Amino acid sequence: LGFKLTVIDDINGRDMPLLRGDLSDIRVRLRRGFNLETHSIEVLPPSILRWSPLSTMDKLLSKKQTLPFSDLSELIVKLTAKASSAIDYYNARVALWEPLLEPSPLHVVVEWQKAAPS
């Protein structure tokens, strides 16, 4: 998967190419789950249910029971994108495309984790 983009200057009634960009070999991977291998997020092994027991006196004072609840704070979303890119410019003096940015690999990793409830 990829795409190419050419920028053309049409001033003075002439179509003259300026730049040509190429983004090719695009690969995107989205992973979502517990205990994924990450590079920037430090996580403990998942504990799906959390329990915070209150003392008997606290229960009587608050008149509210604390029940286990689902905690999704360990849920991690990880997006990995890879591509190859190149940019050429048109040299009108020699009527050739010349490289402005040689073909280069791009690699982007985004890791996201919901904040733990406070």
ABEGO torsion letter per residue (X at the ends): XBBBBBBBBABGGBBBBABBBBBBGBBBBBBBEBGBBBAABBBBBBBABBBBBBBAAAAAAAGBBBBBBBBAAABBBBBBBBBBBBBBBBBAAAGBBBBABBBBBBBBBBBBBBBBBX
